Each structure stands twice: as C-alpha cells, then as structure tokens.
Amino acid sequence: MVIALKGEGDKKLDPYIKRGINFVLSKAKEEGAIGEDAKHINYTTALSMVAIADYPDPRVKRVIEKARNFLLSLQHRPSLTIKDVWVGGFGYKKGARPDLSNTMFALMALKKTGGVDPEALQRALKFVQRCQNSPYNDQPWSSNDGGFIYLPGSSLAGGTKSYGSMTFSGLLCFAYLDVAPPPTPTTNTVTNSQKPAHSATPLITPMMKKGTLLQSLILWGTPLTTPTISLVRLPR
C-alpha cells in the first residue's frame, strides 16, 4: 500500500503514508530483517525496503542499512551453498533453495537502496543467466528461446520450458543489474547449439527473424558502461 500511495504524489495521502511507514519500521528486527513471516523473510524485507526508501524519517537510513546487510546474507555464495548453480541466487530465507522470483525482489530492493558490493551483483547476474534459455547460459539443458524459468534446470511450466511470469522477472533482474537492452539485430546467425562468447555483436536465430519479442529476450545482455557489473560468458 505504501509503495502505491507514494507513487501517487498526492499530499493528501501523506498521513496514510506516514502511518504505513511507521508500521513497516515497527516490524524491523535487530538483525536487519523486516516483517513477521520468517518463512518468506526475503520477500517481506525486500518489499519493506522499497516502501520506506527515500522517506524523510531519521529512522529510515539505519533500518535500510541493516536490512540491506541482512538481505545480502541470504544470497547463496560458493562457500555457503549445496549446489554450484545456486550461487548468486536468493531464496525465501537463509539457506533456502534460490529462485528467480525471490532473486528479483531482492535485486529490486538493493537497486532502490544502493550501496551494494559489486561482487554480490556479479554473483546475482550469474544466477539470472542460468535461469534463462539463452546462449549466455552455461548449463547443458539451456535452449535458445530467450525466456526464463523458475530456477536453474527447473521450470514450473514443466521441464526447462520458459514461461511468462519468470521471463518478466528475468528482464527486471537485468534492469536492476544495469544490463542494457541489446542493439537491434542486423547480422550473423547462430544455431541453438552454439554458445558464443559475449560480444556487442547481435545474435540472430531463425526464430528471431520473425520479429517477435523473443528477439529482445535472446539478445538482452549488452552491458552498460559501468564499473559495477558486466555480462560475461559462463564457460561450460
């Protein structure tokens, strides 16, 4: 509610926004988590961070800083995960199996509040790439349709089939990671079996020549000029 009301920009809504902010702040825990639902603490903390971000209250800065650190503690790292393909992802809570939905909400909060270690973002990008049926996915199951799945190797649509809601989440992840949309494809052709090194050169498949949205999904991945994040080929 707070996020929606803040977006209205109507001063008449300020008292309701303030009440909402106070409620969110009252749910902040000492360790940084925000919310009562321990089973889904990534969701509640991330959305709470977005809700209170930029609000002119002296308590907000401290709560945001602690919440950011807590959120980052939920990210799977090489030494703290049971599967290599989980590295970079976020789950419902610490140690929980990561998925693209939870990762998207975490990245949304981290993007909104800033101050994140670039290495954490690079890890997240690797996980997002491994959720996409794309030439930039290093997993052997990956196809080339450009869509996204729930987590590496598993789709709620069956097998490793891309589907709409996760494709939306994947594109949001790329946006939060400051990965730029690709240039309009003009040359070159690759087959589904080819996994090219990253390049600004567009990758064209027969399907993409139809001019569908898949054209954008397959090619999304040309990095912005930024010192914090870059798209790299994940070697098989």
GUKE-345499 format. One record per residue (C-alpha): residue number from 0; chain; y negated, z, x. Coordinates in steps of 0.05 Angstrom, whole numbers. Each point is the difference from the previous one (the first is absolute). Layout:
BEGIN
+-----+-------+--------+--------+--------+
:   n : chain :      Y :      Z :      X :
+-----+-------+--------+--------+--------+
: NUM :     A :      Y :      Z :      X :
...
+-----+-------+--------+--------+--------+
END
This chain:
BEGIN
+-----+-------+--------+--------+--------+
:   n : chain :      Y :      Z :      X :
+-----+-------+--------+--------+--------+
:   0 :     A :      0 :      0 :      0 :
:   1 :     A :    -49 :     19 :     55 :
:   2 :     A :     11 :    -67 :     36 :
:   3 :     A :    -14 :    -38 :    -65 :
:   4 :     A :    -62 :     40 :    -18 :
:   5 :     A :    -29 :     -5 :     70 :
:   6 :     A :      8 :    -75 :     -5 :
:   7 :     A :    -44 :     -3 :    -62 :
:   8 :     A :    -63 :     21 :     37 :
:   9 :     A :    -27 :     34 :    -62 :
:  10 :     A :    -40 :     64 :     13 :
:  11 :     A :     19 :     26 :    -68 :
:  12 :     A :     71 :      6 :     25 :
:  13 :     A :    -18 :     45 :     59 :
:  14 :     A :     18 :     66 :    -34 :
:  15 :     A :     69 :    -26 :    -16 :
:  16 :     A :      9 :    -27 :     70 :
:  17 :     A :    -20 :     67 :     29 :
:  18 :     A :     51 :     36 :    -43 :
:  19 :     A :     53 :    -48 :     24 :
:  20 :     A :    -19 :      8 :     73 :
:  21 :     A :      2 :     76 :     -7 :
:  22 :     A :     69 :     -5 :    -30 :
:  23 :     A :     26 :    -44 :     57 :
:  24 :     A :    -30 :     46 :     53 :
:  25 :     A :     33 :     59 :    -34 :
:  26 :     A :     67 :    -32 :     13 :
:  27 :     A :    -10 :     -8 :     75 :
:  28 :     A :     51 :     38 :     41 :
:  29 :     A :     -9 :     33 :     67 :
:  30 :     A :     46 :    -50 :     35 :
:  31 :     A :    -41 :    -58 :    -28 :
:  32 :     A :     41 :    -23 :    -59 :
:  33 :     A :    -36 :     -8 :    -67 :
:  34 :     A :     37 :     10 :    -65 :
:  35 :     A :     56 :     40 :    -32 :
:  36 :     A :     56 :    -52 :     -2 :
:  37 :     A :     37 :     12 :     65 :
:  38 :     A :     50 :    -56 :    -14 :
:  39 :     A :    -56 :    -52 :     -1 :
:  40 :     A :    -51 :     33 :     46 :
:  41 :     A :    -17 :    -66 :     35 :
:  42 :     A :    -24 :    -30 :    -66 :
:  43 :     A :    -40 :     61 :    -22 :
:  44 :     A :    -32 :     11 :     68 :
:  45 :     A :    -18 :    -73 :     10 :
:  46 :     A :    -31 :    -10 :    -69 :
:  47 :     A :    -37 :     66 :      6 :
:  48 :     A :    -30 :    -22 :     66 :
:  49 :     A :    -25 :    -64 :    -33 :
:  50 :     A :    -28 :     39 :    -58 :
:  51 :     A :    -42 :     49 :     41 :
:  52 :     A :    -20 :    -47 :     56 :
:  53 :     A :    -76 :    -10 :      7 :
:  54 :     A :    -15 :     56 :    -50 :
:  55 :     A :    -60 :     42 :     22 :
:  56 :     A :     33 :     68 :      4 :
:  57 :     A :      4 :     39 :     65 :
:  58 :     A :     73 :     18 :    -13 :
:  59 :     A :     22 :    -72 :     -3 :
:  60 :     A :     -3 :    -17 :     74 :
:  61 :     A :     45 :     57 :     21 :
:  62 :     A :     51 :    -14 :    -56 :
:  63 :     A :      1 :    -74 :     19 :
:  64 :     A :     12 :     14 :     73 :
:  65 :     A :     58 :     46 :    -14 :
:  66 :     A :     29 :    -47 :    -52 :
:  67 :     A :     -4 :    -59 :     48 :
:  68 :     A :     39 :     38 :     52 :
:  69 :     A :     51 :     21 :    -52 :
:  70 :     A :      8 :    -71 :    -25 :
:  71 :     A :     11 :    -26 :     71 :
:  72 :     A :     54 :     53 :     10 :
:  73 :     A :     40 :    -34 :    -55 :
:  74 :     A :      3 :    -66 :     38 :
:  75 :     A :     67 :    -17 :     31 :
:  76 :     A :     -3 :     -4 :     76 :
:  77 :     A :     52 :    -22 :     51 :
:  78 :     A :     20 :     71 :     17 :
:  79 :     A :     -3 :     26 :    -72 :
:  80 :     A :     40 :    -50 :    -41 :
:  81 :     A :     73 :    -15 :    -12 :
:  82 :     A :     -8 :    -76 :     -4 :
:  83 :     A :    -41 :    -43 :     46 :
:  84 :     A :    -22 :    -46 :    -57 :
:  85 :     A :    -33 :     61 :    -33 :
:  86 :     A :    -49 :      9 :     57 :
:  87 :     A :    -72 :     -5 :    -25 :
:  88 :     A :     15 :     11 :    -73 :
:  89 :     A :    -17 :     57 :    -47 :
:  90 :     A :     44 :     33 :    -51 :
:  91 :     A :    -11 :     48 :    -58 :
:  92 :     A :      0 :     59 :     48 :
:  93 :     A :     14 :     16 :     73 :
:  94 :     A :     67 :    -28 :     22 :
:  95 :     A :     11 :    -38 :    -65 :
:  96 :     A :     22 :    -72 :      2 :
:  97 :     A :    -63 :    -43 :      6 :
:  98 :     A :    -17 :    -57 :    -46 :
:  99 :     A :    -56 :    -50 :     -8 :
: 100 :     A :    -31 :     34 :    -61 :
: 101 :     A :     -9 :     67 :     34 :
: 102 :     A :    -24 :    -35 :     63 :
: 103 :     A :    -52 :    -39 :    -40 :
: 104 :     A :    -29 :     64 :    -30 :
: 105 :     A :     -1 :     35 :     68 :
: 106 :     A :    -36 :    -60 :     32 :
: 107 :     A :    -50 :     -2 :    -58 :
: 108 :     A :    -19 :     72 :     13 :
: 109 :     A :     -3 :     -9 :     76 :
: 110 :     A :    -43 :    -62 :     -8 :
: 111 :     A :    -47 :     35 :    -48 :
: 112 :     A :    -10 :     61 :     45 :
: 113 :     A :      5 :    -32 :     70 :
: 114 :     A :     11 :     35 :     66 :
: 115 :     A :     72 :    -22 :      9 :
: 116 :     A :     37 :     -9 :     66 :
: 117 :     A :     10 :    -76 :     11 :
: 118 :     A :     72 :     13 :     21 :
: 119 :     A :     14 :     28 :    -69 :
: 120 :     A :    -28 :    -63 :    -31 :
: 121 :     A :     41 :    -45 :     46 :
: 122 :     A :     63 :     38 :    -20 :
: 123 :     A :    -18 :     -9 :    -73 :
: 124 :     A :    -10 :    -75 :     10 :
: 125 :     A :     69 :     -6 :     30 :
: 126 :     A :     30 :     33 :    -61 :
: 127 :     A :    -40 :    -44 :    -48 :
: 128 :     A :     22 :    -63 :     38 :
: 129 :     A :     72 :     23 :     -7 :
: 130 :     A :     -9 :      3 :    -76 :
: 131 :     A :    -22 :    -73 :     -5 :
: 132 :     A :     43 :    -62 :     -6 :
: 133 :     A :    -39 :    -34 :     55 :
: 134 :     A :      5 :    -33 :     69 :
: 135 :     A :    -31 :     63 :     28 :
: 136 :     A :     58 :     44 :    -23 :
: 137 :     A :     50 :     14 :     56 :
: 138 :     A :     57 :     19 :    -47 :
: 139 :     A :     58 :    -49 :     -9 :
: 140 :     A :     -2 :      3 :    -76 :
: 141 :     A :    -71 :    -25 :     -6 :
: 142 :     A :    -12 :    -64 :    -38 :
: 143 :     A :    -64 :    -40 :      2 :
: 144 :     A :    -30 :      5 :    -70 :
: 145 :     A :    -57 :     45 :     21 :
: 146 :     A :     11 :     55 :    -51 :
: 147 :     A :     15 :     74 :     12 :
: 148 :     A :     55 :     49 :    -16 :
: 149 :     A :      4 :     75 :    -10 :
: 150 :     A :     24 :     18 :     69 :
: 151 :     A :     32 :    -37 :     59 :
: 152 :     A :     65 :    -30 :    -24 :
: 153 :     A :     -4 :     25 :    -72 :
: 154 :     A :    -34 :    -28 :    -62 :
: 155 :     A :     -3 :     31 :    -69 :
: 156 :     A :      6 :    -72 :    -25 :
: 157 :     A :     69 :     -5 :     33 :
: 158 :     A :     22 :    -13 :     71 :
: 159 :     A :    -61 :    -18 :     41 :
: 160 :     A :    -35 :    -40 :    -55 :
: 161 :     A :    -76 :      1 :      0 :
: 162 :     A :    -35 :     25 :    -63 :
: 163 :     A :    -70 :      6 :    -27 :
: 164 :     A :    -20 :     73 :      4 :
: 165 :     A :     23 :      8 :     71 :
: 166 :     A :    -32 :    -66 :     20 :
: 167 :     A :    -66 :     27 :    -27 :
: 168 :     A :     11 :     65 :     39 :
: 169 :     A :     16 :    -39 :     63 :
: 170 :     A :    -64 :    -41 :     -5 :
: 171 :     A :    -40 :     64 :    -11 :
: 172 :     A :     32 :     29 :     63 :
: 173 :     A :    -22 :    -60 :     40 :
: 174 :     A :    -71 :      9 :    -28 :
: 175 :     A :     -1 :     74 :     17 :
: 176 :     A :     24 :    -16 :     70 :
: 177 :     A :    -56 :    -51 :      8 :
: 178 :     A :     48 :    -59 :      8 :
: 179 :     A :    -39 :    -61 :    -20 :
: 180 :     A :     23 :    -54 :    -50 :
: 181 :     A :     27 :    -62 :     34 :
: 182 :     A :    -37 :    -65 :     10 :
: 183 :     A :     15 :    -57 :    -48 :
: 184 :     A :     65 :    -33 :     25 :
: 185 :     A :     -7 :    -71 :     24 :
: 186 :     A :     54 :    -15 :     52 :
: 187 :     A :     69 :     17 :     26 :
: 188 :     A :     65 :     12 :    -36 :
: 189 :     A :     50 :     56 :     10 :
: 190 :     A :     67 :     13 :    -31 :
: 191 :     A :     22 :     66 :    -29 :
: 192 :     A :     43 :     14 :     61 :
: 193 :     A :    -59 :     -4 :     48 :
: 194 :     A :    -36 :     64 :     18 :
: 195 :     A :    -62 :    -22 :     39 :
: 196 :     A :    -42 :     42 :     46 :
: 197 :     A :    -66 :     21 :    -31 :
: 198 :     A :    -53 :    -53 :      5 :
: 199 :     A :    -62 :    -21 :    -37 :
: 200 :     A :     35 :    -66 :    -12 :
: 201 :     A :     20 :     -5 :    -74 :
: 202 :     A :     73 :      0 :    -18 :
: 203 :     A :     19 :    -50 :    -53 :
: 204 :     A :     65 :     -3 :    -40 :
: 205 :     A :     19 :    -51 :    -52 :
: 206 :     A :    -10 :     52 :    -54 :
: 207 :     A :    -71 :     14 :     23 :
: 208 :     A :    -19 :    -73 :     -8 :
: 209 :     A :      4 :     11 :    -75 :
: 210 :     A :    -64 :     40 :      5 :
: 211 :     A :     28 :     64 :    -30 :
: 212 :     A :    -21 :     71 :     14 :
: 213 :     A :     59 :      4 :     47 :
: 214 :     A :    -41 :    -42 :     48 :
: 215 :     A :    -47 :     58 :     10 :
: 216 :     A :     55 :     52 :      2 :
: 217 :     A :     39 :    -34 :     55 :
: 218 :     A :    -61 :    -12 :     43 :
: 219 :     A :    -35 :     67 :    -10 :
: 220 :     A :     -1 :     30 :     69 :
: 221 :     A :    -56 :    -28 :     43 :
: 222 :     A :    -33 :     63 :     29 :
: 223 :     A :    -74 :     14 :     -4 :
: 224 :     A :    -37 :      9 :     64 :
: 225 :     A :      8 :     75 :      5 :
: 226 :     A :     19 :     49 :     55 :
: 227 :     A :     44 :     41 :    -46 :
: 228 :     A :     53 :    -46 :    -28 :
: 229 :     A :     33 :    -66 :     14 :
: 230 :     A :     60 :    -37 :    -29 :
: 231 :     A :     56 :    -11 :     50 :
: 232 :     A :     67 :    -33 :     -3 :
: 233 :     A :     56 :     50 :     -5 :
: 234 :     A :     56 :    -26 :     46 :
: 235 :     A :     70 :     -4 :    -28 :
+-----+-------+--------+--------+--------+
END
